[in-house]
Amino acid sequence: MAASKDRVFSGARPTGRQHLGNYLGAIQNYVALQDQFQCIYCIVDLHALTTVETTVDLRTNVQEMALDWLAAGIRPEETIVFVQSNVPEVTELHTILSMVTSLGKLTDLPTFKEKARLQPHNINYGLVGYPVLMTADIVLYKAKWVPVGIDQAPHIEFAREVVRSFNHRYDTQTLLEPQMKSTEVPKVLGTDGVQKMSKSLDNHIELAATPGETVKRVMTMVTDPQRKLRSDPGNPDVCNVFSMHMVFSSTDEVSMIDLECRRAGIGCVDCKKLFAKNINAHLKPFRSRRNELQKDQDRVWDILRDGAKRASQIASQTMQEVRAAVGLP
């Protein structure tokens, strides 16, 4: 990685095979950022432990996510891709940063409140300290930028506050305050047209699905809820399928659908068939690359191990500076 470029860090929990929401919300941005920045992308398996009760599928989920990232265009020869727990310095930094973090601040964060609501019987220490570990993830690699949607702004500001507290307490400038790199993250609705696309809600379309599986999923998508008959005019402005056409279909096709739907010139079935055709065409190169990678799964783990080795070189230097600043022997 060229030393002249600013460094970007981002992490994602290992949720297995990725879907269209993951792709539009993060993965395509990960790929694009490589052209401008030094990129470090982490599969944060330790974070996953705060909400799961079993880790039976954890290794598989890590591998599936890595396959999707690499097939989408993450270039491991220049970008560091690794698994969080393979660089143990992050847990040491997490512990040190926890000493300068207010418990009240942690419990006030909206993400904690939401997680606590969803899992009231599993409010563990790790869940409360999640943002401190996230901060450690970022500052361990001295990343200048963190690409996130506006909804994550409180977490980036929290990370900046933790850095300021650390630097002030130990009279140092060892840790860098990360900057939020705001990204336009669309809210991708699931096939139900109501909820955000999610595997847990089973309303998702997997990137690695077969063309046939993709068609079946698309044909279940909810369109304009007010349109009852084929002869009824539709309203593309409230149609989830049309919103996807705007991403994956040509300008001419989008204009045609917009016009013909409003005057009942095209039905919802034909509209969905065209979308299924276009999304399968768009994902064909991705699926081809993924299939090739999947044939040599050792290569994927080699990439992750190499990424951890390169990440460790940065982490080791940072922790030497942190220990010196704190006064640890």
ZADO-1210 file (C-alpha; in nm, 4 decimals, padded with zeros to 6 digits):
<atoms>
<atom x="00.0000" y="00.0000" z="00.0000" code="MET" pos="1"/>
<atom x="00.1343" y="00.3402" z="-00.0956" code="ALA" pos="2"/>
<atom x="00.2409" y="00.5407" z="00.2090" code="ALA" pos="3"/>
<atom x="00.1155" y="00.8663" z="00.0574" code="SER" pos="4"/>
<atom x="-00.2505" y="00.7662" z="00.0747" code="LYS" pos="5"/>
<atom x="-00.4755" y="00.8248" z="00.3737" code="ASP" pos="6"/>
<atom x="-00.5815" y="00.5112" z="00.5562" code="ARG" pos="7"/>
<atom x="-00.9398" y="00.3830" z="00.5718" code="VAL" pos="8"/>
<atom x="-01.0677" y="00.1229" z="00.8169" code="PHE" pos="9"/>
<atom x="-01.3991" y="-00.0570" z="00.8174" code="SER" pos="10"/>
<atom x="-01.5239" y="-00.3705" z="00.9833" code="GLY" pos="11"/>
<atom x="-01.8299" y="-00.5903" z="00.9456" code="ALA" pos="12"/>
<atom x="-01.9705" y="-00.8718" z="01.1516" code="ARG" pos="13"/>
<atom x="-01.9476" y="-01.2174" z="00.9898" code="PRO" pos="14"/>
<atom x="-02.3014" y="-01.2855" z="00.8789" code="THR" pos="15"/>
<atom x="-02.2185" y="-01.5410" z="00.6111" code="GLY" pos="16"/>
<atom x="-02.3308" y="-01.4993" z="00.2531" code="ARG" pos="17"/>
<atom x="-02.3966" y="-01.1369" z="00.1708" code="GLN" pos="18"/>
<atom x="-02.7133" y="-00.9991" z="00.0148" code="HIS" pos="19"/>
<atom x="-02.8085" y="-00.7045" z="-00.2048" code="LEU" pos="20"/>
<atom x="-02.8459" y="-00.4783" z="00.0982" code="GLY" pos="21"/>
<atom x="-02.4895" y="-00.5546" z="00.2084" code="ASN" pos="22"/>
<atom x="-02.3652" y="-00.4967" z="-00.1445" code="TYR" pos="23"/>
<atom x="-02.5343" y="-00.1611" z="-00.1973" code="LEU" pos="24"/>
<atom x="-02.4766" y="-00.0449" z="00.1587" code="GLY" pos="25"/>
<atom x="-02.1100" y="-00.1342" z="00.2011" code="ALA" pos="26"/>
<atom x="-01.9339" y="-00.3750" z="-00.0329" code="ILE" pos="27"/>
<atom x="-01.9457" y="-00.1700" z="-00.3523" code="GLN" pos="28"/>
<atom x="-01.8130" y="00.1259" z="-00.1519" code="ASN" pos="29"/>
<atom x="-01.5313" y="-00.0904" z="-00.0107" code="TYR" pos="30"/>
<atom x="-01.4281" y="-00.1723" z="-00.3654" code="VAL" pos="31"/>
<atom x="-01.4403" y="00.1894" z="-00.4856" code="ALA" pos="32"/>
<atom x="-01.2379" y="00.3249" z="-00.1922" code="LEU" pos="33"/>
<atom x="-00.9399" y="00.1109" z="-00.2897" code="GLN" pos="34"/>
<atom x="-00.8635" y="00.3446" z="-00.5792" code="ASP" pos="35"/>
<atom x="-00.8065" y="00.6425" z="-00.3493" code="GLN" pos="36"/>
<atom x="-00.7046" y="00.5139" z="-00.0057" code="PHE" pos="37"/>
<atom x="-00.5030" y="00.2594" z="00.1865" code="GLN" pos="38"/>
<atom x="-00.7820" y="00.0259" z="00.2892" code="CYS" pos="39"/>
<atom x="-00.8036" y="-00.2096" z="00.5845" code="ILE" pos="40"/>
<atom x="-01.1158" y="-00.4254" z="00.5979" code="TYR" pos="41"/>
<atom x="-01.1826" y="-00.6457" z="00.8977" code="CYS" pos="42"/>
<atom x="-01.4269" y="-00.9298" z="00.9620" code="ILE" pos="43"/>
<atom x="-01.5079" y="-00.8565" z="01.3257" code="VAL" pos="44"/>
<atom x="-01.5715" y="-01.1990" z="01.4737" code="ASP" pos="45"/>
<atom x="-01.5224" y="-01.0836" z="01.8339" code="LEU" pos="46"/>
<atom x="-01.8047" y="-00.8343" z="01.7916" code="HIS" pos="47"/>
<atom x="-02.0279" y="-01.1198" z="01.6793" code="ALA" pos="48"/>
<atom x="-01.9862" y="-01.2887" z="02.0178" code="LEU" pos="49"/>
<atom x="-02.1871" y="-01.0121" z="02.1865" code="THR" pos="50"/>
<atom x="-02.5130" y="-01.1263" z="02.0276" code="THR" pos="51"/>
<atom x="-02.4767" y="-01.4946" z="01.9356" code="VAL" pos="52"/>
<atom x="-02.5355" y="-01.7816" z="02.1729" code="GLU" pos="53"/>
<atom x="-02.3569" y="-02.0401" z="01.9601" code="THR" pos="54"/>
<atom x="-02.0484" y="-02.0147" z="01.7397" code="THR" pos="55"/>
<atom x="-02.1128" y="-02.3338" z="01.5420" code="VAL" pos="56"/>
<atom x="-02.1400" y="-02.1398" z="01.2149" code="ASP" pos="57"/>
<atom x="-01.8881" y="-01.8661" z="01.2935" code="LEU" pos="58"/>
<atom x="-01.5968" y="-02.0032" z="01.0881" code="ARG" pos="59"/>
<atom x="-01.8246" y="-02.0770" z="00.7937" code="THR" pos="60"/>
<atom x="-01.9764" y="-01.7300" z="00.8128" code="ASN" pos="61"/>
<atom x="-01.6287" y="-01.5737" z="00.8106" code="VAL" pos="62"/>
<atom x="-01.5333" y="-01.7720" z="00.5024" code="GLN" pos="63"/>
<atom x="-01.8554" y="-01.6947" z="00.3158" code="GLU" pos="64"/>
<atom x="-01.8205" y="-01.3228" z="00.3847" code="MET" pos="65"/>
<atom x="-01.4575" y="-01.3254" z="00.2716" code="ALA" pos="66"/>
<atom x="-01.5562" y="-01.5045" z="-00.0487" code="LEU" pos="67"/>
<atom x="-01.8163" y="-01.2392" z="-00.1260" code="ASP" pos="68"/>
<atom x="-01.5793" y="-00.9505" z="-00.0522" code="TRP" pos="69"/>
<atom x="-01.3049" y="-01.0929" z="-00.2711" code="LEU" pos="70"/>
<atom x="-01.5409" y="-01.1862" z="-00.5532" code="ALA" pos="71"/>
<atom x="-01.6879" y="-00.8345" z="-00.5455" code="ALA" pos="72"/>
<atom x="-01.3462" y="-00.6819" z="-00.6133" code="GLY" pos="73"/>
<atom x="-01.1520" y="-00.6406" z="-00.2884" code="ILE" pos="74"/>
<atom x="-00.7873" y="-00.6646" z="-00.3975" code="ARG" pos="75"/>
<atom x="-00.5852" y="-00.8408" z="-00.1232" code="PRO" pos="76"/>
<atom x="-00.2534" y="-00.7638" z="-00.2885" code="GLU" pos="77"/>
<atom x="-00.3019" y="-00.3976" z="-00.1947" code="GLU" pos="78"/>
<atom x="-00.5841" y="-00.4018" z="00.0629" code="THR" pos="79"/>
<atom x="-00.5498" y="-00.5644" z="00.4043" code="ILE" pos="80"/>
<atom x="-00.8337" y="-00.8103" z="00.4624" code="VAL" pos="81"/>
<atom x="-00.8275" y="-01.0056" z="00.7871" code="PHE" pos="82"/>
<atom x="-01.0191" y="-01.1514" z="01.0803" code="VAL" pos="83"/>
<atom x="-01.0350" y="-00.9369" z="01.3939" code="GLN" pos="84"/>
<atom x="-00.9402" y="-01.2043" z="01.6476" code="SER" pos="85"/>
<atom x="-00.6254" y="-01.2921" z="01.4536" code="ASN" pos="86"/>
<atom x="-00.4694" y="-00.9647" z="01.5713" code="VAL" pos="87"/>
<atom x="-00.4955" y="-00.9952" z="01.9529" code="PRO" pos="88"/>
<atom x="-00.3524" y="-00.6469" z="02.0141" code="GLU" pos="89"/>
<atom x="-00.7055" y="-00.5172" z="01.9613" code="VAL" pos="90"/>
<atom x="-00.8229" y="-00.6752" z="02.2861" code="THR" pos="91"/>
<atom x="-00.5324" y="-00.5216" z="02.4779" code="GLU" pos="92"/>
<atom x="-00.6098" y="-00.1774" z="02.3394" code="LEU" pos="93"/>
<atom x="-00.9776" y="-00.2322" z="02.4135" code="HIS" pos="94"/>
<atom x="-00.8921" y="-00.2959" z="02.7796" code="THR" pos="95"/>
<atom x="-00.6742" y="00.0139" z="02.8049" code="ILE" pos="96"/>
<atom x="-00.9321" y="00.2365" z="02.6356" code="LEU" pos="97"/>
<atom x="-01.2039" y="00.1057" z="02.8674" code="SER" pos="98"/>
<atom x="-01.0194" y="00.2767" z="03.1546" code="MET" pos="99"/>
<atom x="-01.0869" y="00.6206" z="03.0048" code="VAL" pos="100"/>
<atom x="-01.4477" y="00.5525" z="02.9019" code="THR" pos="101"/>
<atom x="-01.7570" y="00.6549" z="03.0962" code="SER" pos="102"/>
<atom x="-02.0055" y="00.3752" z="03.1562" code="LEU" pos="103"/>
<atom x="-02.2895" y="00.6246" z="03.1358" code="GLY" pos="104"/>
<atom x="-02.1795" y="00.7294" z="02.7877" code="LYS" pos="105"/>
<atom x="-02.1848" y="00.3689" z="02.6716" code="LEU" pos="106"/>
<atom x="-02.5336" y="00.2985" z="02.7992" code="THR" pos="107"/>
<atom x="-02.6633" y="00.6212" z="02.6428" code="ASP" pos="108"/>
<atom x="-02.5653" y="00.5193" z="02.2907" code="LEU" pos="109"/>
<atom x="-02.8728" y="00.4440" z="02.0763" code="PRO" pos="110"/>
<atom x="-02.7204" y="00.1223" z="01.9415" code="THR" pos="111"/>
<atom x="-02.6814" y="-00.0213" z="02.2914" code="PHE" pos="112"/>
<atom x="-03.0399" y="00.0663" z="02.3784" code="LYS" pos="113"/>
<atom x="-03.1641" y="-00.1050" z="02.0633" code="GLU" pos="114"/>
<atom x="-02.9542" y="-00.4182" z="02.1221" code="LYS" pos="115"/>
<atom x="-03.0678" y="-00.4335" z="02.4838" code="ALA" pos="116"/>
<atom x="-03.4283" y="-00.4131" z="02.3686" code="ARG" pos="117"/>
<atom x="-03.3769" y="-00.6978" z="02.1216" code="LEU" pos="118"/>
<atom x="-03.1934" y="-00.9251" z="02.3647" code="GLN" pos="119"/>
<atom x="-03.3102" y="-00.8305" z="02.7173" code="PRO" pos="120"/>
<atom x="-03.1899" y="-01.1627" z="02.8609" code="HIS" pos="121"/>
<atom x="-02.8387" y="-01.1316" z="02.7169" code="ASN" pos="122"/>
<atom x="-02.7111" y="-00.7860" z="02.8108" code="ILE" pos="123"/>
<atom x="-02.3502" y="-00.8906" z="02.8569" code="ASN" pos="124"/>
<atom x="-02.0408" y="-00.6835" z="02.9321" code="TYR" pos="125"/>
<atom x="-01.9241" y="-00.7222" z="02.5732" code="GLY" pos="126"/>
<atom x="-02.2481" y="-00.5708" z="02.4465" code="LEU" pos="127"/>
<atom x="-02.2030" y="-00.2662" z="02.6678" code="VAL" pos="128"/>
<atom x="-01.8362" y="-00.2315" z="02.5723" code="GLY" pos="129"/>
<atom x="-01.8949" y="-00.2931" z="02.2020" code="TYR" pos="130"/>
<atom x="-01.8226" y="00.0708" z="02.1038" code="PRO" pos="131"/>
<atom x="-01.4917" y="00.0653" z="02.2926" code="VAL" pos="132"/>
<atom x="-01.3824" y="-00.2426" z="02.0996" code="LEU" pos="133"/>
<atom x="-01.4977" y="-00.0717" z="01.7812" code="MET" pos="134"/>
<atom x="-01.2850" y="00.2290" z="01.8725" code="THR" pos="135"/>
<atom x="-00.9879" y="00.0008" z="01.9340" code="ALA" pos="136"/>
<atom x="-01.0428" y="-00.1546" z="01.5896" code="ASP" pos="137"/>
<atom x="-01.0133" y="00.1843" z="01.4242" code="ILE" pos="138"/>
<atom x="-00.7381" y="00.3558" z="01.6201" code="VAL" pos="139"/>
<atom x="-00.5151" y="00.0471" z="01.6415" code="LEU" pos="140"/>
<atom x="-00.4468" y="00.0916" z="01.2689" code="TYR" pos="141"/>
<atom x="-00.4309" y="00.4722" z="01.2855" code="LYS" pos="142"/>
<atom x="-00.7024" y="00.5073" z="01.0266" code="ALA" pos="143"/>
<atom x="-00.7899" y="00.8626" z="00.9285" code="LYS" pos="144"/>
<atom x="-01.1242" y="00.7770" z="00.7704" code="TRP" pos="145"/>
<atom x="-01.4101" y="00.5468" z="00.8614" code="VAL" pos="146"/>
<atom x="-01.6744" y="00.5080" z="00.5877" code="PRO" pos="147"/>
<atom x="-02.0196" y="00.4917" z="00.7482" code="VAL" pos="148"/>
<atom x="-02.3742" y="00.6014" z="00.6933" code="GLY" pos="149"/>
<atom x="-02.5076" y="00.9007" z="00.8813" code="ILE" pos="150"/>
<atom x="-02.6816" y="00.6710" z="01.1327" code="ASP" pos="151"/>
<atom x="-02.3385" y="00.5636" z="01.2584" code="GLN" pos="152"/>
<atom x="-02.2220" y="00.9192" z="01.3277" code="ALA" pos="153"/>
<atom x="-02.2717" y="00.8847" z="01.7078" code="PRO" pos="154"/>
<atom x="-02.0289" y="00.5907" z="01.7146" code="HIS" pos="155"/>
<atom x="-01.7591" y="00.7795" z="01.5278" code="ILE" pos="156"/>
<atom x="-01.7989" y="01.0787" z="01.7572" code="GLU" pos="157"/>
<atom x="-01.7798" y="00.8408" z="02.0531" code="PHE" pos="158"/>
<atom x="-01.4520" y="00.7011" z="01.9160" code="ALA" pos="159"/>
<atom x="-01.3154" y="01.0534" z="01.8825" code="ARG" pos="160"/>
<atom x="-01.4102" y="01.1293" z="02.2443" code="GLU" pos="161"/>
<atom x="-01.2340" y="00.8148" z="02.3666" code="VAL" pos="162"/>
<atom x="-00.9196" y="00.9153" z="02.1763" code="VAL" pos="163"/>
<atom x="-00.9297" y="01.2639" z="02.3254" code="ARG" pos="164"/>
<atom x="-00.9751" y="01.1198" z="02.6758" code="SER" pos="165"/>
<atom x="-00.6796" y="00.8855" z="02.6294" code="PHE" pos="166"/>
<atom x="-00.4512" y="01.1500" z="02.4837" code="ASN" pos="167"/>
<atom x="-00.5475" y="01.3993" z="02.7554" code="HIS" pos="168"/>
<atom x="-00.5046" y="01.1596" z="03.0472" code="ARG" pos="169"/>
<atom x="-00.1642" y="01.0417" z="02.9330" code="TYR" pos="170"/>
<atom x="-00.0492" y="01.3751" z="02.7884" code="ASP" pos="171"/>
<atom x="00.0209" y="01.2313" z="02.4450" code="THR" pos="172"/>
<atom x="-00.0851" y="01.2507" z="02.0835" code="GLN" pos="173"/>
<atom x="-00.0338" y="00.8784" z="02.0274" code="THR" pos="174"/>
<atom x="-00.3842" y="00.7996" z="01.9042" code="LEU" pos="175"/>
<atom x="-00.5439" y="00.9677" z="01.6032" code="LEU" pos="176"/>
<atom x="-00.9002" y="01.0949" z="01.6054" code="GLU" pos="177"/>
<atom x="-01.0775" y="00.9165" z="01.3185" code="PRO" pos="178"/>
<atom x="-01.2829" y="01.1168" z="01.0730" code="GLN" pos="179"/>
<atom x="-01.6219" y="01.0095" z="00.9488" code="MET" pos="180"/>
<atom x="-01.6321" y="00.9583" z="00.5748" code="LYS" pos="181"/>
<atom x="-02.0020" y="00.9889" z="00.5113" code="SER" pos="182"/>
<atom x="-02.1341" y="00.7507" z="00.2506" code="THR" pos="183"/>
<atom x="-02.4701" y="00.7492" z="00.0820" code="GLU" pos="184"/>
<atom x="-02.6041" y="00.4230" z="00.2139" code="VAL" pos="185"/>
<atom x="-02.9447" y="00.3491" z="00.0632" code="PRO" pos="186"/>
<atom x="-03.2033" y="00.1783" z="00.2788" code="LYS" pos="187"/>
<atom x="-03.2517" y="-00.1381" z="00.0798" code="VAL" pos="188"/>
<atom x="-03.5906" y="-00.2867" z="00.1527" code="LEU" pos="189"/>
<atom x="-03.6387" y="-00.6612" z="00.1506" code="GLY" pos="190"/>
<atom x="-03.8679" y="-00.8606" z="-00.0729" code="THR" pos="191"/>
<atom x="-04.1572" y="-00.7675" z="00.1589" code="ASP" pos="192"/>
<atom x="-04.1187" y="-00.4030" z="00.0573" code="GLY" pos="193"/>
<atom x="-04.1512" y="-00.2920" z="00.4208" code="VAL" pos="194"/>
<atom x="-03.8568" y="-00.4034" z="00.6330" code="GLN" pos="195"/>
<atom x="-03.4897" y="-00.3441" z="00.5679" code="LYS" pos="196"/>
<atom x="-03.3351" y="-00.6373" z="00.3807" code="MET" pos="197"/>
<atom x="-03.2172" y="-00.8885" z="00.6386" code="SER" pos="198"/>
<atom x="-03.1268" y="-01.2556" z="00.6575" code="LYS" pos="199"/>
<atom x="-03.2999" y="-01.2849" z="00.9939" code="SER" pos="200"/>
<atom x="-03.6258" y="-01.1703" z="00.8315" code="LEU" pos="201"/>
<atom x="-03.5724" y="-01.3990" z="00.5319" code="ASP" pos="202"/>
<atom x="-03.6545" y="-01.1132" z="00.2948" code="ASN" pos="203"/>
<atom x="-03.3125" y="-01.0991" z="00.1302" code="HIS" pos="204"/>
<atom x="-03.1625" y="-01.1810" z="-00.2089" code="ILE" pos="205"/>
<atom x="-02.8183" y="-01.3397" z="-00.1774" code="GLU" pos="206"/>
<atom x="-02.5438" y="-01.2266" z="-00.4110" code="LEU" pos="207"/>
<atom x="-02.4248" y="-01.5871" z="-00.4486" code="ALA" pos="208"/>
<atom x="-02.7686" y="-01.7313" z="-00.5210" code="ALA" pos="209"/>
<atom x="-02.8124" y="-01.9169" z="-00.8489" code="THR" pos="210"/>
<atom x="-02.9939" y="-01.7360" z="-01.1317" code="PRO" pos="211"/>
<atom x="-03.2961" y="-01.9582" z="-01.0721" code="GLY" pos="212"/>
<atom x="-03.2999" y="-01.8884" z="-00.6994" code="GLU" pos="213"/>
<atom x="-03.2710" y="-01.5181" z="-00.7707" code="THR" pos="214"/>
<atom x="-03.5696" y="-01.5270" z="-01.0070" code="VAL" pos="215"/>
<atom x="-03.7808" y="-01.7039" z="-00.7421" code="LYS" pos="216"/>
<atom x="-03.6893" y="-01.4441" z="-00.4808" code="ARG" pos="217"/>
<atom x="-03.7544" y="-01.1504" z="-00.7121" code="VAL" pos="218"/>
<atom x="-04.0938" y="-01.2868" z="-00.8118" code="MET" pos="219"/>
<atom x="-04.2014" y="-01.2743" z="-00.4466" code="THR" pos="220"/>
<atom x="-04.1170" y="-00.9040" z="-00.4164" code="MET" pos="221"/>
<atom x="-04.3954" y="-00.6688" z="-00.3171" code="VAL" pos="222"/>
<atom x="-04.4585" y="-00.3923" z="-00.5695" code="THR" pos="223"/>
<atom x="-04.7085" y="-00.1044" z="-00.5541" code="ASP" pos="224"/>
<atom x="-04.9426" y="-00.2149" z="-00.2697" code="PRO" pos="225"/>
<atom x="-05.2307" y="-00.0143" z="-00.4161" code="GLN" pos="226"/>
<atom x="-05.2185" y="-00.1830" z="-00.7563" code="ARG" pos="227"/>
<atom x="-05.4617" y="-00.4748" z="-00.7506" code="LYS" pos="228"/>
<atom x="-05.5222" y="-00.5576" z="-01.1175" code="LEU" pos="229"/>
<atom x="-05.2985" y="-00.5734" z="-01.4247" code="ARG" pos="230"/>
<atom x="-05.5166" y="-00.3041" z="-01.5814" code="SER" pos="231"/>
<atom x="-05.4694" y="-00.0674" z="-01.2872" code="ASP" pos="232"/>
<atom x="-05.2152" y="00.2142" z="-01.3307" code="PRO" pos="233"/>
<atom x="-04.9247" y="00.1785" z="-01.0907" code="GLY" pos="234"/>
<atom x="-04.7083" y="00.4210" z="-00.8970" code="ASN" pos="235"/>
<atom x="-04.3340" y="00.3524" z="-00.9398" code="PRO" pos="236"/>
<atom x="-04.2542" y="00.6057" z="-00.6682" code="ASP" pos="237"/>
<atom x="-04.3742" y="00.3624" z="-00.4000" code="VAL" pos="238"/>
<atom x="-04.2612" y="00.0421" z="-00.5707" code="CYS" pos="239"/>
<atom x="-03.9631" y="-00.1402" z="-00.4207" code="ASN" pos="240"/>
<atom x="-03.8923" y="-00.3226" z="-00.7473" code="VAL" pos="241"/>
<atom x="-03.8729" y="00.0066" z="-00.9346" code="PHE" pos="242"/>
<atom x="-03.6229" y="00.1403" z="-00.6799" code="SER" pos="243"/>
<atom x="-03.4027" y="-00.1603" z="-00.7616" code="MET" pos="244"/>
<atom x="-03.4451" y="-00.1009" z="-01.1349" code="HIS" pos="245"/>
<atom x="-03.2960" y="00.2441" z="-01.0770" code="MET" pos="246"/>
<atom x="-02.9790" y="00.0750" z="-00.9552" code="VAL" pos="247"/>
<atom x="-02.9454" y="-00.2273" z="-01.1817" code="PHE" pos="248"/>
<atom x="-03.1291" y="-00.1388" z="-01.5048" code="SER" pos="249"/>
<atom x="-03.0376" y="00.0903" z="-01.7911" code="SER" pos="250"/>
<atom x="-03.1583" y="00.4491" z="-01.8104" code="THR" pos="251"/>
<atom x="-03.3820" y="00.3636" z="-02.1056" code="ASP" pos="252"/>
<atom x="-03.5380" y="00.0721" z="-01.9191" code="GLU" pos="253"/>
<atom x="-03.5995" y="00.2829" z="-01.6091" code="VAL" pos="254"/>
<atom x="-03.7687" y="00.5526" z="-01.8201" code="SER" pos="255"/>
<atom x="-03.9801" y="00.2924" z="-01.9984" code="MET" pos="256"/>
<atom x="-04.0954" y="00.1286" z="-01.6737" code="ILE" pos="257"/>
<atom x="-04.1698" y="00.4660" z="-01.5151" code="ASP" pos="258"/>
<atom x="-04.3933" y="00.5603" z="-01.8077" code="LEU" pos="259"/>
<atom x="-04.5591" y="00.2262" z="-01.8809" code="GLU" pos="260"/>
<atom x="-04.6303" y="00.1409" z="-01.5169" code="CYS" pos="261"/>
<atom x="-04.8190" y="00.4665" z="-01.4664" code="ARG" pos="262"/>
<atom x="-05.0453" y="00.3939" z="-01.7617" code="ARG" pos="263"/>
<atom x="-05.0751" y="00.0178" z="-01.7022" code="ALA" pos="264"/>
<atom x="-04.8659" y="-00.0536" z="-02.0101" code="GLY" pos="265"/>
<atom x="-04.6515" y="-00.2987" z="-01.8133" code="ILE" pos="266"/>
<atom x="-04.7574" y="-00.5314" z="-01.5347" code="GLY" pos="267"/>
<atom x="-04.5796" y="-00.6100" z="-01.2098" code="CYS" pos="268"/>
<atom x="-04.4900" y="-00.9626" z="-01.3248" code="VAL" pos="269"/>
<atom x="-04.3117" y="-00.8336" z="-01.6359" code="ASP" pos="270"/>
<atom x="-04.1450" y="-00.5616" z="-01.4292" code="CYS" pos="271"/>
<atom x="-04.0071" y="-00.8222" z="-01.1869" code="LYS" pos="272"/>
<atom x="-03.8966" y="-01.0544" z="-01.4673" code="LYS" pos="273"/>
<atom x="-03.6949" y="-00.7722" z="-01.6222" code="LEU" pos="274"/>
<atom x="-03.5359" y="-00.6885" z="-01.2877" code="PHE" pos="275"/>
<atom x="-03.4457" y="-01.0534" z="-01.2274" code="ALA" pos="276"/>
<atom x="-03.2860" y="-01.0678" z="-01.5721" code="LYS" pos="277"/>
<atom x="-03.0826" y="-00.7526" z="-01.5083" code="ASN" pos="278"/>
<atom x="-02.9671" y="-00.8435" z="-01.1578" code="ILE" pos="279"/>
<atom x="-02.8548" y="-01.1862" z="-01.2790" code="ASN" pos="280"/>
<atom x="-02.6613" y="-01.0214" z="-01.5624" code="ALA" pos="281"/>
<atom x="-02.5034" y="-00.7751" z="-01.3186" code="HIS" pos="282"/>
<atom x="-02.3992" y="-01.0500" z="-01.0766" code="LEU" pos="283"/>
<atom x="-02.2757" y="-01.2964" z="-01.3382" code="LYS" pos="284"/>
<atom x="-01.9068" y="-01.1859" z="-01.3199" code="PRO" pos="285"/>
<atom x="-01.9227" y="-01.1809" z="-00.9386" code="PHE" pos="286"/>
<atom x="-02.0637" y="-01.5321" z="-00.9261" code="ARG" pos="287"/>
<atom x="-01.8042" y="-01.6600" z="-01.1699" code="SER" pos="288"/>
<atom x="-01.5186" y="-01.5195" z="-00.9584" code="ARG" pos="289"/>
<atom x="-01.6773" y="-01.6548" z="-00.6421" code="ARG" pos="290"/>
<atom x="-01.7109" y="-02.0037" z="-00.7865" code="ASN" pos="291"/>
<atom x="-01.3421" y="-02.0023" z="-00.8784" code="GLU" pos="292"/>
<atom x="-01.2400" y="-01.8861" z="-00.5311" code="LEU" pos="293"/>
<atom x="-01.4612" y="-02.1465" z="-00.3695" code="GLN" pos="294"/>
<atom x="-01.2752" y="-02.4231" z="-00.5502" code="LYS" pos="295"/>
<atom x="-00.9614" y="-02.3296" z="-00.3542" code="ASP" pos="296"/>
<atom x="-01.0830" y="-02.2436" z="-00.0069" code="GLN" pos="297"/>
<atom x="-00.7301" y="-02.2670" z="00.1334" code="ASP" pos="298"/>
<atom x="-00.6473" y="-01.9627" z="-00.0777" code="ARG" pos="299"/>
<atom x="-00.9152" y="-01.7604" z="00.0998" code="VAL" pos="300"/>
<atom x="-00.7765" y="-01.8508" z="00.4425" code="TRP" pos="301"/>
<atom x="-00.4229" y="-01.7777" z="00.3170" code="ASP" pos="302"/>
<atom x="-00.5403" y="-01.4293" z="00.2150" code="ILE" pos="303"/>
<atom x="-00.6940" y="-01.3733" z="00.5591" code="LEU" pos="304"/>
<atom x="-00.3803" y="-01.4982" z="00.7358" code="ARG" pos="305"/>
<atom x="-00.1587" y="-01.2774" z="00.5212" code="ASP" pos="306"/>
<atom x="-00.3876" y="-00.9828" z="00.5948" code="GLY" pos="307"/>
<atom x="-00.3617" y="-01.0516" z="00.9682" code="ALA" pos="308"/>
<atom x="00.0172" y="-01.0620" z="00.9423" code="LYS" pos="309"/>
<atom x="00.0262" y="-00.7240" z="00.7694" code="ARG" pos="310"/>
<atom x="-00.2299" y="-00.5780" z="01.0111" code="ALA" pos="311"/>
<atom x="-00.0226" y="-00.7078" z="01.3052" code="SER" pos="312"/>
<atom x="00.2788" y="-00.5089" z="01.1893" code="GLN" pos="313"/>
<atom x="00.0781" y="-00.1873" z="01.2235" code="ILE" pos="314"/>
<atom x="-00.0897" y="-00.2990" z="01.5459" code="ALA" pos="315"/>
<atom x="00.2383" y="-00.3949" z="01.7125" code="SER" pos="316"/>
<atom x="00.3884" y="-00.0519" z="01.6477" code="GLN" pos="317"/>
<atom x="00.0780" y="00.1250" z="01.7759" code="THR" pos="318"/>
<atom x="00.0744" y="-00.0802" z="02.0957" code="MET" pos="319"/>
<atom x="00.4412" y="-00.0050" z="02.1631" code="GLN" pos="320"/>
<atom x="00.3497" y="00.3642" z="02.1514" code="GLU" pos="321"/>
<atom x="00.0384" y="00.3131" z="02.3647" code="VAL" pos="322"/>
<atom x="00.2254" y="00.1203" z="02.6340" code="ARG" pos="323"/>
<atom x="00.4955" y="00.3847" z="02.6438" code="ALA" pos="324"/>
<atom x="00.2372" y="00.6616" z="02.6752" code="ALA" pos="325"/>
<atom x="00.0541" y="00.4827" z="02.9584" code="VAL" pos="326"/>
<atom x="00.3777" y="00.3928" z="03.1329" code="GLY" pos="327"/>
<atom x="00.3339" y="00.0174" z="03.1203" code="LEU" pos="328"/>
<atom x="00.6603" y="-00.1787" z="03.1621" code="PRO" pos="329"/>
</atoms>
